[in-house]
């Protein structure tokens, strides 16, 4: 994995995963300022974030995890955190590993949401290793426009 040095905001950046940010805020205009852990026991979670007219929808691929191993939290009504841990497979003395590619360890992803969310109405569900989190948006009332006749 390639690491880009400090010329992107003074912190190391994973150029191939803009979603690996400690706190990802797409609204600040600078998405290349994440921090990376050098911990070999840290896994990453791939997360999609889409915005619909009604809500912000997050989908996280968490294969092999049960819903009891995943935590979804909302901080200050605007910071969504998805975290969890995948345990390392038990090693037996007679085992001989040829290849280890599956990630294990802890993960945590944080997303700063815009002001138009209902942070107290978040819903989460998990099916077939895919976590879905729906954060409803506040309905924006369109301004009432009244035509004024021009006299004269």
C-alpha positions as a Markdown table, in Angstrom:
| # | Residue | x | y | z |
|---|---|---|---|---|
| 1 | Unk | 0.0 | 0.0 | 0.0 |
| 2 | Unk | 1.4 | 3.4 | -0.9 |
| 3 | Unk | 1.7 | 6.2 | 1.6 |
| 4 | Unk | 2.0 | 9.8 | 0.4 |
| 5 | Unk | 4.2 | 11.9 | 2.7 |
| 6 | Unk | 3.5 | 15.1 | 4.5 |
| 7 | Unk | 3.0 | 17.5 | 1.6 |
| 8 | Unk | -0.7 | 16.9 | 1.8 |
| 9 | Unk | -1.5 | 18.8 | 5.0 |
| 10 | Unk | 1.3 | 17.5 | 7.2 |
| 11 | Unk | -0.2 | 14.1 | 7.9 |
| 12 | Unk | 0.4 | 10.8 | 6.1 |
| 13 | Unk | -2.4 | 9.9 | 3.6 |
| 14 | Unk | -3.6 | 6.6 | 2.1 |
| 15 | Unk | -4.0 | 7.9 | -1.5 |
| 16 | Unk | -6.0 | 4.8 | -2.5 |
| 17 | Unk | -8.7 | 4.9 | 0.2 |
| 18 | Unk | -10.1 | 8.4 | 0.8 |
| 19 | Unk | -12.7 | 6.7 | 3.1 |
| 20 | Unk | -9.9 | 5.6 | 5.5 |
| 21 | Unk | -10.0 | 8.9 | 7.2 |
| 22 | Unk | -10.2 | 9.3 | 10.9 |
| 23 | Unk | -13.0 | 11.9 | 10.4 |
| 24 | Unk | -14.1 | 12.3 | 6.9 |
| 25 | Unk | -15.8 | 15.6 | 6.1 |
| 26 | Unk | -16.5 | 15.9 | 2.4 |
| 27 | Unk | -17.9 | 19.3 | 3.0 |
| 28 | Unk | -14.6 | 20.9 | 4.1 |
| 29 | Unk | -13.2 | 20.8 | 0.5 |
| 30 | Unk | -10.0 | 18.9 | 1.5 |
| 31 | Unk | -10.5 | 15.1 | 1.6 |
| 32 | Unk | -6.8 | 14.3 | 1.5 |
| 33 | Unk | -6.0 | 14.9 | 5.2 |
| 34 | Unk | -6.6 | 11.5 | 6.9 |
| 35 | Unk | -4.4 | 9.9 | 9.6 |
| 36 | Unk | -3.3 | 6.3 | 9.3 |
| 37 | Unk | -2.4 | 3.9 | 12.0 |
| 38 | Unk | 0.8 | 1.9 | 11.7 |
| 39 | Unk | -0.9 | -0.9 | 13.7 |
| 40 | Unk | -0.7 | -4.2 | 11.8 |
| 41 | Unk | -3.9 | -5.4 | 13.6 |
| 42 | Unk | -6.1 | -2.7 | 12.2 |
| 43 | Unk | -8.6 | -3.6 | 9.5 |
| 44 | Unk | -10.4 | -1.3 | 7.1 |
| 45 | Unk | -14.1 | -1.3 | 6.3 |
| 46 | Unk | -15.2 | -0.3 | 2.9 |
| 47 | Unk | -18.2 | 2.1 | 3.1 |
| 48 | Unk | -20.3 | 3.7 | 0.5 |
| 49 | Unk | -22.1 | 7.0 | 1.3 |
| 50 | Unk | -24.9 | 8.3 | -0.9 |
| 51 | Unk | -27.3 | 11.1 | -0.4 |
| 52 | Unk | -30.9 | 10.9 | -1.5 |
| 53 | Unk | -33.6 | 13.6 | -1.2 |
| 54 | Unk | -34.8 | 12.0 | 2.0 |
| 55 | Unk | -31.6 | 10.7 | 3.7 |
| 56 | Unk | -27.9 | 10.0 | 3.8 |
| 57 | Unk | -27.4 | 6.2 | 3.3 |
| 58 | Unk | -24.3 | 4.3 | 4.3 |
| 59 | Unk | -23.5 | 0.7 | 3.3 |
| 60 | Unk | -20.6 | -1.1 | 4.8 |
| 61 | Unk | -19.2 | -4.4 | 3.7 |
| 62 | Unk | -18.4 | -6.3 | 6.9 |
| 63 | Unk | -18.2 | -10.0 | 5.8 |
| 64 | Unk | -18.0 | -12.5 | 8.6 |
| 65 | Unk | -19.1 | -10.0 | 11.3 |
| 66 | Unk | -22.3 | -10.4 | 13.3 |
| 67 | Unk | -24.4 | -7.4 | 14.3 |
| 68 | Unk | -23.2 | -7.8 | 17.9 |
| 69 | Unk | -19.6 | -7.2 | 16.8 |
| 70 | Unk | -20.5 | -3.8 | 15.1 |
| 71 | Unk | -21.3 | -0.5 | 16.8 |
| 72 | Unk | -23.1 | 2.5 | 15.2 |
| 73 | Unk | -23.0 | 5.7 | 17.2 |
| 74 | Unk | -23.9 | 9.4 | 16.6 |
| 75 | Unk | -21.8 | 12.0 | 18.3 |
| 76 | Unk | -23.2 | 15.6 | 18.7 |
| 77 | Unk | -26.0 | 14.8 | 16.3 |
| 78 | Unk | -23.7 | 15.1 | 13.3 |
| 79 | Unk | -20.8 | 12.7 | 13.5 |
| 80 | Unk | -21.6 | 9.1 | 12.5 |
| 81 | Unk | -19.2 | 6.5 | 13.8 |
| 82 | Unk | -19.2 | 2.9 | 12.6 |
| 83 | Unk | -16.8 | 0.6 | 14.5 |
| 84 | Unk | -16.2 | -3.0 | 15.4 |
| 85 | Unk | -13.7 | -5.8 | 15.6 |
| 86 | Unk | -13.0 | -9.0 | 13.7 |
| 87 | Unk | -11.1 | -11.6 | 15.9 |
| 88 | Unk | -7.9 | -13.2 | 14.7 |
| 89 | Unk | -8.4 | -16.8 | 13.9 |
| 90 | Unk | -7.1 | -19.2 | 16.5 |
| 91 | Unk | -3.7 | -20.7 | 15.7 |
| 92 | Unk | -2.9 | -24.3 | 16.6 |
| 93 | Unk | 0.6 | -25.6 | 16.9 |
| 94 | Unk | 0.2 | -28.1 | 14.1 |
| 95 | Unk | -1.2 | -25.4 | 11.7 |
| 96 | Unk | 1.0 | -24.3 | 8.8 |
| 97 | Unk | -0.2 | -21.1 | 7.2 |
| 98 | Unk | 0.5 | -20.6 | 3.5 |
| 99 | Unk | -1.3 | -17.4 | 3.0 |
| 100 | Unk | -3.1 | -14.8 | 5.2 |
| 101 | Unk | -5.0 | -12.1 | 3.4 |
| 102 | Unk | -8.1 | -11.6 | 5.4 |
| 103 | Unk | -8.0 | -8.6 | 7.7 |
| 104 | Unk | -8.6 | -8.8 | 11.4 |
| 105 | Unk | -8.5 | -6.4 | 14.3 |
| 106 | Unk | -10.4 | -3.2 | 15.1 |
| 107 | Unk | -11.9 | -0.7 | 12.8 |
| 108 | Unk | -13.6 | 2.7 | 13.2 |
| 109 | Unk | -14.8 | 5.1 | 10.6 |
| 110 | Unk | -16.2 | 8.5 | 11.3 |
| 111 | Unk | -18.2 | 10.8 | 9.0 |
| 112 | Unk | -19.2 | 14.4 | 9.7 |
| 113 | Unk | -22.7 | 14.9 | 8.3 |
| 114 | Unk | -24.1 | 18.2 | 7.1 |
| 115 | Unk | -26.4 | 20.2 | 9.4 |
| 116 | Unk | -29.6 | 19.0 | 7.7 |
| 117 | Unk | -29.7 | 15.6 | 9.3 |
| 118 | Unk | -32.0 | 14.2 | 12.0 |
| 119 | Unk | -29.3 | 12.7 | 14.2 |
| 120 | Unk | -31.8 | 11.2 | 16.7 |
| 121 | Unk | -33.7 | 9.2 | 14.0 |
| 122 | Unk | -30.8 | 7.1 | 12.7 |
| 123 | Unk | -31.7 | 3.5 | 11.7 |
| 124 | Unk | -29.3 | 0.6 | 11.2 |
| 125 | Unk | -29.7 | -2.9 | 9.9 |
| 126 | Unk | -27.4 | -5.8 | 8.9 |
| 127 | Unk | -28.0 | -8.5 | 6.4 |
| 128 | Unk | -25.5 | -10.9 | 4.8 |
| 129 | Unk | -22.5 | -9.0 | 6.1 |
| 130 | Unk | -23.7 | -5.7 | 4.8 |
| 131 | Unk | -24.5 | -2.9 | 7.3 |
| 132 | Unk | -27.0 | -0.3 | 6.2 |
| 133 | Unk | -27.3 | 3.0 | 8.1 |
| 134 | Unk | -30.0 | 5.5 | 7.1 |
| 135 | Unk | -29.7 | 9.0 | 8.5 |
| 136 | Unk | -32.9 | 11.0 | 7.6 |
| 137 | Unk | -32.7 | 14.6 | 6.5 |
| 138 | Unk | -34.6 | 17.5 | 7.8 |
| 139 | Unk | -37.3 | 18.5 | 5.3 |
| 140 | Unk | -36.5 | 21.8 | 3.7 |
| 141 | Unk | -39.6 | 23.9 | 3.4 |
| 142 | Unk | -39.7 | 25.8 | 0.2 |
| 143 | Unk | -40.2 | 29.5 | 0.7 |
| 144 | Unk | -43.7 | 30.8 | -0.1 |
| 145 | Unk | -43.5 | 33.2 | -3.0 |
| 146 | Unk | -46.2 | 35.7 | -3.4 |
| 147 | Unk | -46.5 | 37.8 | -6.6 |
| 148 | Unk | -46.9 | 41.5 | -6.0 |
| 149 | Unk | -48.7 | 43.6 | -8.5 |
| 150 | Unk | -46.9 | 46.6 | -9.7 |
| 151 | Unk | -49.0 | 49.7 | -9.9 |
| 152 | Unk | -48.5 | 52.5 | -12.1 |
